[in-house]
Amino acid sequence: MNLRLSSVCQRWRTVAFYSQLLWTVVDLSHLQRAAAFLQRSGTAAVDAYLDNGFYGQGGGDPSNVDGFSLWATLSPHASHISALYIEVPYNHMQELLDSLDCTFTNLLNLRLLCPIEKAEPRDGIQTIIYNPSRAHAIQELDLYKVCVPWYSPAYNNLRDLDLRYQVSNPSNAPTMDLFLGVLERSPELEFLRLAFAGPMLDSSYTSYPEPHRRVELTKLKSITLYNNPLDIGHLLAHLDFPATTGINLHAILSPSNSICDLFPRGGRLPVFADISHIHLGYTKTYTECAWEDLSLHLEATSKQSPHSRINVDFKWTDDGGNDAWAIGIPQSFRSLPILFAHSPITHIELTCSYHAFVAADWRMVLGSFNELTSLTAQPLSPAYYVPSANVEDLLEVLTPSLNRVAEPSVVCPQLRRLKLGSFTMGNAFCGTLMDCVSARKSREVGLCWLGLGHFNWVGEEEFCMPMFGESVGCWCGEEKTCGDPTREWDP
């Protein structure tokens, strides 16, 4: 057994020594070893990595290894380095990049990252400029706190663009025309991710300028934007991406901006044309973090393709603490008709503290979606019960008047499924619920399925699920009943 293992090890050492294909990933943390690897690689494409270990975190001494030594090692082989990944502390990045007087003529992937250090305030980021003057074929670009001159021809054929925390001052950001030029010259772009990067509006702007130039990204599969809603909306106003299946927007909200700033011209983006499902809820459960750390999440799903999704996360940053939620949650809810005014919404799911919603909120939102067939409303945690008065406000809006002359229109005439969860319920509420179901049935807009989950019963006698007849399937807590046993009801 030992002899066989020895033979195998000897065989692999021989293959590794004579085969350039096994030496295509280079660890630059040890320059002598890297030089040997590069020599053995011949003309094969090389991926070069430089991480924090190069600057002492892996046992090295940054005073003994500088950027010039690195360049001396890379320079003879720069023409066949296809990927360069550098992740070093901020105070060493500029020195290192200055030493790379680029001759990476076949560079395809470039990743430059400056890790955040505790002593370095994020708002005080100083821009590091990198100009690969002779790299004309970069396809994947990933920059963290590093900027590049966008007029360089090196960025004309991007497939993957990931920019994070490039600038702290909008005056240092690329202009919209300059950035759109990069996108226009990258027709094969598939992934775009921007986090406090890319074109930014000056703080004096209160709304985005009317777009005079639009770029169609026909190959774009996914777009992720993390910024204040005004800057996100500013960029979205100039882009069309008909083939995108993943849209992720992370909006940092404050009293000076609005959710509606996310979407130009009232949300009339082509990608919203067939959105049918909306889910408005929290990104984390109540038990995972403090209340003020929660982010509100909006998810929309395409009617034509269930795999096409729009995800929007809202994060409030003002000093009001929990007061921000009292403002932000209703604001998010009231914005739905504006954001999706031209979308055939059929499903709305709310997983948030809708106790802040009043009857006027329900009427304004639900009255805007005449094609709505399913509505779910439940708070974040089953342990948190919404007062019955807030749920009664919803039922009041959904209950049509028996006087057809007094109220000729019915809110949500197509609504067939209603699920309510985690609220306090008593005898009076049961009466209100039965009135709603009966009134809708009499107006020929009756419900087909009704669910009540995790409610707190405060009635005088034991709770008994109201009987609505065979036309309405009912689900109550963990029990499920329906009038017609041949029909299936999916809670």
N, C-alpha and C positions, 0 to 999 in steps of 0.2 A: 504493500500500500504506500509506504513512504517513497519507494523507488518510482512508483507511477506518478505520484504528486510531483516529485522532483523533475521527472521527464516533462510533465505538462508545464511546469513553471519555466523550464529551460526553453521549451518550444515557444511559449508566448514571449519570452524575452527576445528570442531571435526574430519573431514576426514583428514585434514592436520596433526593433532596431532597424529593420530593413523596409518596413512598410510605412509610407508617408500618410496613409489613410488613418492610421491610429494616432496621429499627432496633429489633429486639426483644431483642438481646443487648447489654448495656451493660458496658463496661470502666470500672470506677471508679478505675483507677490515675491517670487524668487527669481531674480534676473538671470543668474547663471543657468538655472534649470530651463528657464524660458528660452535662452539663447540656444541651448542644445535641442530643445523641442522644435524651434523654428528652423534650425538647420536641417533636421531630419524630415521636416514636412515637405521639403522640395518646393514644388509650385502648387501644391494643393491649397484650396481655400482654407483660411484660418479664422477662427473666432478668438479674439483676444479679450480677456477679462482682467480687470484691475479693481479690486475691492479694498475695503478698509484695512485688511491685513497688510497691504503694501505700506501703509502709514502707521505701523506700530501696533495695531490691534491684534494682529496675528503673531506677535512676537518679534516683529521686525523693528528696526530703529529708523524713523523718518529722517533723522539727521545724516544717516549713512547712505540713503537711497533717495535721489532727487529726480525731478522730471527729465533732466538731461541724460541721466543714466538710462532711463526708460526709453527715451528717443533713440539713443545709440543702439539699444537692443532691437527696437522695432524697425528702424530706418531701412536696413538692407532687405527687409521682407514686406515692406508696406504695400507693395503692388498686389500681393495676393492675400491681404487681410480683408476679409469680407464683412466681418462684424467686430465692432469695438464697443465694449461695455466698461465704463469707468464709474465707480462709486467710491468717492473719497471725501473727506471732510471739506467743508466749504473753504477754509483758509488755505487749502492746498490745491484746490481745483484750478484756479487761475494760473498758478505757476506751472502746473502740469500741462494745461492746454496751450500755454505760450510756448512750451518746448516742442509741441507736436506741430512743426511747420509742415502742414499736411502734404503728403504725396500718396494718400490712400485712394488711388484712382479707381479701384474696384470695390470700394466700401458700399455695402448694401444696408447694413443695420448699424445704427449709431444710438447708443444709450449713455447719457451723461447725467449722473445723479449726485446731488449734494445732500447728504442726510441732515435732518434738522438736529441741531445741538441745543441742549438746554439753555445755554448762555446766549443763544442767538434768538432775539425776538423775530417772529415771523414777519411783522410789519416792517422790519428794518432790513429786508433782503436787498442786497446790492447786486445788480445784474452782472452776470459773467457772460461775456460775448465769446462765441466760438465760430470761426469761419473756416470750414474745410474747403479751401479755394480750389482744390483739384479733385474733389470727389463729386462726380457727376451722375452717380447712379444710386443714391441713397433711396431705399424703399421703406424702411422702418425707422422712425425717428422718435425717441423717447427722451425728454428733457425734464429735469427737475431742478428748478432754480438756475437754469442755464439758458441764455438767449442766443439766438443765431441771427445773422443778417439775412432776412427773407428774400432779398433780391438776388442772392447767390443762385446760380444754376444747379447747385447740388440738391435743391429741394423741388425739382420739377416733376418727379415721377414717384411721389409718395404713395404707398399702399396702407401704411399704418402710421398715424400721427398722434402722439401722446405728449401733451404739454401740461406741466403742473407748476404753479407758483413761480411763474417766470418773472413777473414784475410786481413791485409794490406801488409804482407810480404810473398812472395811465399815460403820462407823457412819454414813457419809455416803451409802451406797447406798440406793436405794429399797427399801422393804419388799416382801416377796413379794406381799402382798395388793394393795399399791398398783400394782405392776408388772403383776400379773395383771389388774387392773382396766383398765389401758391396753389390754392384749391383747383383753380381752372387748369393749371398745368399738371395736375395730378388726376387725370380721368379715371385711373384704376384704384383710387382711394376706397378702402373698404371699412376702415375703423378710424373714428375721430373722437379723441378724448381731450377735453380742455378743463382744467381746474384753476381758476383765477389766472388765466393765460389767454393769449390771443388778443384780438382787438377789444379795447375797453372804452367806454364812454367817459367823458370828463364829468366830475361831480356836479357841474353846473347844469347838465342835461336833466330835464324832468320827464322826457319821453324820447323814444328813439326817432331818429330822422327817417323820413320816407325813403325807402330803398330805391335807388336809381340803377342798381346793378344786382342781378341775381345769377347764382351759379347752380347748375343742376349736377348733382353727384349721383349718377345713375348706378354706380357699383357699390355705393355705401351700404354696408350691412348694419352697422351699429354706430350710434352717436351718443356721447356722454358729455354733458356740460354741467360744471359746478361753479356757480358764481351768484351774484345778486341778479334778480329777475330782469332788471333793465338791460344788463349786458348780454344775458342769454337771449332775451327778446330781440335785441339789436342784431345779433348774429343770425338768429333764425329767420329774421325778415329778409335775409339775402340768400337763403339756401332752399333748394328743393332736393328732396332725396326720396324718390318714389319707391325704391326697392328696399328701404330700410325696414328691418324687422325688430330692431331694438332701439328705443329712444329713452334715455335716462337723463332726467333733468333734476339737479339738486339746487334749489333756490334758497338763498339766505335772505330771509325777510326781516324787515325793520319797519318802524312807523313811517319811514319816508318813502316806502315803495309798496307795490301791490302785486298780488299774485297775477293779476291780469297783464302786468308788464311782461310776463313770460311769453305771451303769444301775440304777435303783431296782428293788427286788423281784426280784432275780436276772435282770434283763434282760427282764422280761415286758412290754415295750412293744408296743402293737399293731402298730407299724411293723415289728417283727421277726418277725411271724407267718409270713411266707413267704420269709424269707431262705434261700438255698440255697448260695451261693458265698462262701467266705471266702478272702481273700488277706492274709497276714501277711508284711510285708517292710519294706525300707528305703525312705525317700522320696528318697534321693539315692544315686548310685552311689559305690562305694568311692573312685574317683579324683577325685571332685568336692570332697571336703572331708575334714577330719580325722575320725578314727574317733569321737572323743567328741562331734562335732557332728552325728552322724547321728541321725535320728528314725525310730522304728519306725512303720510304717504298716499299719493294718488296714482292709481294704476288703471290704465284703459286698454281694452283689448279690441282688436280688429274683428269686425263681423265676418269678413271674407276669409281671414286667416287667423286662427287662434294663437299662432306663434308670433304674430305681430303685436308688440306691446309698447305702450308708452308709460314710463314710470317717472313720477315727479315726487321729490321729497322736499318738504317745506321745513325750514328751521328758523325759529325766531331768535333774534339776537339782542333785543332791547333789554333795558334794565328792569323791566316790570316783573320779571320772574313769571309766576303763574298767570299774571294779568295778560301776558302775551297770548296765552291760550284762549282766554275769554274773548280776545279780539280775533286771533288768527283762525281758530276753528270755524266760527261762523263766516268769517271772510272767505275761507276756502270753500265752504259749502255754497255760499251765495254766488261765488265766481263760476260755478259749474255751467250755468246757462250761457255765460259769456265765452268760456273756454271751448265749449262744445256746441255752440249755437247751430252749427251746420252738420251735426253728426246724428245719425239715426240711433240714439241711445235707447236700448231695450232693457238693460240691467243696471241697477245702482245698488252698491253694497256699502254701507257705512259701518265702520268699526272705530268709533270715536265717541267722545262725550257729547252726544247731541242734546244734552239737557240745556245747552245754550241756545238751541234753536226755538224760535217761537212760531206761531201759526203763519205769520207773514213770510217767514223764511221758507217753510214747507210749501206754501202756495206759490211763491215766486219760482222756486226751483222745480218742483214737480209739475207745475203748470206749463213749464217750458218743454217738457218731454212727453209729447202726446203718444209716442210709440212705446213708452215704458211698459214692460210686461212683468218685471220682477223687481221687488224692493225689499232689501234686508237692512234693518237698523238695529245695531247692538253696540253697547259701549265696549271699552277696551278689555275689561276683565269681568267675568261672571260675578265676581265679588262686589262689583260696583253697580248699584241699582239706580237707574234713572227714575226720578219722580214720575208718578203716573200722569201728572198734569202735562208734562212735556210730551208723553206719548199720546195723550188725548188731543193735544194740538194737532198732531199728525193725523189722527183719525178724523178730526173735525174737517180737515182739508179734503180727505179722501171720501167723506160722506156727502153724496149729492143731495140736493134738496128734493123733496118729493113734489115740490111745486115746479114743474118744468118751465113755466113762464118766468118765475122769479129767478131761476138759475138754469138757463138753457144749456150751458156747457158743464161737462164733468171733468174734474181733474184726473188725469191718467186713465182715459177711457179703456185702454188696452190692458190695464193691470190685472194680472191673474194670480200672481204669487206674492204673498206678503209674509215676512218673518220679522218678529219683534223679539228682542232678547234683553234680559237683565234689567227689569224695571219692577217697580212696586205696583201691585195690582190688588184691587178690592172689588166689592160688589158693584160700586158705581162704574168702575172701569168696564166690567163685564157688560153692563147695560150699554155703555157707549160703543163697545166693540160689536155687539149684536145689532145696534142701530146702523152702524156703518155697513156691515155685511148685508143686512136686509135692504137698506136703501139702495146700495149698488145693484143688488139683484133685481129690484123693482125697476131700475132704469136700464136693465139688460146690459150691465157692465159688471156683473158679479165676479167674485173671486173664485178660483178653482182650488187654491191651496192656501192654508193659513197655518203659520207656525208660531208658537209661543215657547221661548226657551229661557231657562234659568231665571224665572221671575220670583219675586218675593210676595207671597200671598198674605194680605192683612185683613181679609174678610172675616165676618163674624162666624161663619160656618165653614166646614171643610170645602176646599175648592172642588168644583166639578166643571169640567170643560163644557162650555156652552154648546148646544146642539144647533148646527146650522143646516141640517138636511144633507141628503146624499150628494148634492151638487158641490159641496165644499169638503175637501180633504183637510184634516187637522192633524197637527203634530204638537204635542205638549211635553216639554222637558225631554225625558228619556222614553216617553211613551208615544206611540204613533197610532192614530186611528183614522179610518176613512169610511165614508158611507158605503162605497161600492168596493167590495173586497177584490174585484177583478182589476181595479186600477191601482197603479203603483205611485206612491208619493215619495219623492226624494227630498228629504229636509236639507 
